[in-house]
Amino acid sequence: MEGPRSPSETEFTQVLNFLDKKLRSESTWSISAEYPTAFTASNLHNMRIISDDEKVLSHAVMKPLIIKSPHVIFKAGAIGSVVTDDDHRGQGLSTQIIQDCLKLAKEQSCDIAILWTDLFDFYRRIGFELAGSEISFVIEDKFEVAPNQLRFSIDSRVSPDAIHRLYSNHSVNSVRTLDETRKFLSIPLTKVYTAWEPNGQLAAYAIEGKGIDLDGYIHEWGGSVSKLMALFSFIRNHKQNPYVIICPNHAQNLIEELKKQTVTMNQGFLGMIKLVNFDQLAAKIKRAFRAEGISDFVLEKHPDCFVFGVGQDLYTLTKETDMVRMLFGPINFRSLGIFEKEETLQKMEKILPLDFWIWGWDSI
Ligand SMILES: CC(C)(COP(=O)(O)OP(=O)(O)OC[C@H]1O[C@@H](n2cnc3c(N)ncnc32)[C@H](O)[C@@H]1OP(=O)(O)O)[C@@H](O)C(=O)NCCC(=O)NCCS
């Protein structure tokens, strides 16, 4: 057996064929059409396979993402398309491949690794834990918004420039090129809903579906709250059925508006996260605190524990997974009553939990 290793250029098609057979057997398109930025020749060095006798037995891909947020610029290694050939399961191949992806993420200065799965226990063995926050709203009923002059469209032939312009206004987003946005717009089974100003400017957009996933889910959106609410109202009328909008926790103004409608609200996790460069992330977080005028924030890793807090008001955690849930949520340190002083909580809440979010097109 060979690997984990990256496939050569000439093996690229063979790897895609393996993935299409295993993961997209019912689709008419290749998995590379769903993850156009992960499965490109330029990301070949981040694909990992184990092969035997020129046959691919196991695979995973890592896609580094740079996520800008108001306080911190994160680097996250998204891991996806983890699969082992049926006849070679239970031999540790996927575990080896994921460990190698974590090594790649570390070498490429990622702060964390993240993945999306329902095999929670499988990834817990490797140190991942459900963390971060996501709020989803099921739009149960039609709703009215204030009269407006917007024109709505379901035509998916929208200029990537227009989408990119609104996307850039998000307070938390990944660094994307126009070309990447163009590729994302071409993902099979993507529905694009847009709202346009009378002068022809894009006012809001909402993206539903992504290949075989996220049918009925709006996983990317952009625009001001009032324009988005008008677009969401249009979508509910158009679909004649409930649908779901996925939101980051920090989109508080939008969340408040959505709560006023007949919706079912669900609190979830962003994904399964594992720390890969704790010291680097801690340095970024400390810098963010200092920028807020807080110089006595403590976040340290000791041989068998993590220590964090403000000044002398400190708390100790032994599990790395608890630390992840403390930094990215959903653990609420206020409700735990672990700090003595109210001042400590107020200082910590300036930065924590971190405003961290990955939009749907970036999930792999
Ligand atoms: C999940 C999958 C990738 C595991 O691959 P693998 O090469 O067999 O994994 P490994 O041999 O490294 O690990 C197997 C171990 O994980 C455990 N495991 C496997 N599937 C599991 C699951 N669904 N939940 C919990 N543990 C699981 C096994 O019990 C075994 O544990 P052990 O080592 O203590 O005996 C493989 O079953 C597969 O390809 N499934 C279909 C595609 C898929 O679901 N991919 C995940 C997408 S997120």
PDBQT file of the ligand as one rigid body, heavy atoms in Angstrom, charges set to zero:
ROOT
HETATM    1  C1  LIG A 401     -16.497   6.374   7.520  1.00  0.00    +0.000 C 
HETATM    2  C2  LIG A 401     -15.369   5.780   6.696  1.00  0.00    +0.000 C 
HETATM    3  C3  LIG A 401     -14.708   6.906   5.905  1.00  0.00    +0.000 C 
HETATM    4  C4  LIG A 401     -14.361   5.117   7.621  1.00  0.00    +0.000 C 
HETATM    5  O1  LIG A 401     -13.274   4.650   6.846  1.00  0.00    +0.000 OA
HETATM    6  P1  LIG A 401     -12.280   3.511   7.394  1.00  0.00    +0.000 P 
HETATM    7  O2  LIG A 401     -11.078   3.533   6.526  1.00  0.00    +0.000 OA
HETATM    8  O3  LIG A 401     -13.002   2.258   7.576  1.00  0.00    +0.000 OA
HETATM    9  O4  LIG A 401     -11.947   4.136   8.825  1.00  0.00    +0.000 OA
HETATM   10  P2  LIG A 401     -10.842   3.624   9.835  1.00  0.00    +0.000 P 
HETATM   11  O5  LIG A 401     -10.492   2.210   9.532  1.00  0.00    +0.000 OA
HETATM   12  O6  LIG A 401      -9.752   4.602   9.901  1.00  0.00    +0.000 OA
HETATM   13  O7  LIG A 401     -11.606   3.721  11.181  1.00  0.00    +0.000 OA
HETATM   14  C5  LIG A 401     -12.456   2.724  11.481  1.00  0.00    +0.000 C 
HETATM   15  C6  LIG A 401     -12.805   2.941  12.902  1.00  0.00    +0.000 C 
HETATM   16  O8  LIG A 401     -13.845   3.916  12.924  1.00  0.00    +0.000 OA
HETATM   17  C7  LIG A 401     -14.970   3.329  13.487  1.00  0.00    +0.000 C 
HETATM   18  N1  LIG A 401     -16.084   3.802  12.701  1.00  0.00    +0.000 N 
HETATM   19  C8  LIG A 401     -16.326   3.585  11.386  1.00  0.00    +0.000 A 
HETATM   20  N2  LIG A 401     -17.496   4.183  11.059  1.00  0.00    +0.000 NA
HETATM   21  C9  LIG A 401     -17.943   4.759  12.173  1.00  0.00    +0.000 A 
HETATM   22  C10 LIG A 401     -19.101   5.498  12.487  1.00  0.00    +0.000 A 
HETATM   23  N3  LIG A 401     -20.053   5.715  11.571  1.00  0.00    +0.000 N 
HETATM   24  N4  LIG A 401     -19.252   5.956  13.734  1.00  0.00    +0.000 NA
HETATM   25  C11 LIG A 401     -18.324   5.697  14.679  1.00  0.00    +0.000 A 
HETATM   26  N5  LIG A 401     -17.222   4.992  14.443  1.00  0.00    +0.000 NA
HETATM   27  C12 LIG A 401     -17.047   4.522  13.212  1.00  0.00    +0.000 A 
HETATM   28  C13 LIG A 401     -14.784   1.864  13.379  1.00  0.00    +0.000 C 
HETATM   29  O9  LIG A 401     -15.478   1.182  14.393  1.00  0.00    +0.000 OA
HETATM   30  C14 LIG A 401     -13.297   1.710  13.563  1.00  0.00    +0.000 C 
HETATM   31  O10 LIG A 401     -12.960   1.829  14.946  1.00  0.00    +0.000 OA
HETATM   32  P3  LIG A 401     -11.778   0.974  15.563  1.00  0.00    +0.000 P 
HETATM   33  O11 LIG A 401     -10.547   1.412  14.860  1.00  0.00    +0.000 OA
HETATM   34  O12 LIG A 401     -11.809   1.360  16.999  1.00  0.00    +0.000 OA
HETATM   35  O13 LIG A 401     -12.140  -0.426  15.289  1.00  0.00    +0.000 OA
HETATM   36  C15 LIG A 401     -15.885   4.688   5.719  1.00  0.00    +0.000 C 
HETATM   37  O14 LIG A 401     -16.715   3.824   6.432  1.00  0.00    +0.000 OA
HETATM   38  C16 LIG A 401     -16.619   5.190   4.508  1.00  0.00    +0.000 C 
HETATM   39  O15 LIG A 401     -16.016   5.416   3.462  1.00  0.00    +0.000 OA
HETATM   40  N6  LIG A 401     -17.941   5.407   4.618  1.00  0.00    +0.000 N 
HETATM   41  C17 LIG A 401     -18.745   5.902   3.522  1.00  0.00    +0.000 C 
HETATM   42  C18 LIG A 401     -18.456   7.361   3.221  1.00  0.00    +0.000 C 
HETATM   43  C19 LIG A 401     -18.676   8.234   4.420  1.00  0.00    +0.000 C 
HETATM   44  O16 LIG A 401     -19.653   8.132   5.125  1.00  0.00    +0.000 OA
HETATM   45  N7  LIG A 401     -17.726   9.168   4.630  1.00  0.00    +0.000 N 
HETATM   46  C20 LIG A 401     -17.772  10.123   5.711  1.00  0.00    +0.000 C 
HETATM   47  C21 LIG A 401     -18.258  11.396   5.163  1.00  0.00    +0.000 C 
HETATM   48  S1  LIG A 401     -18.168  12.647   6.381  1.00  0.00    +0.000 SA
ENDROOT
TORSDOF 0
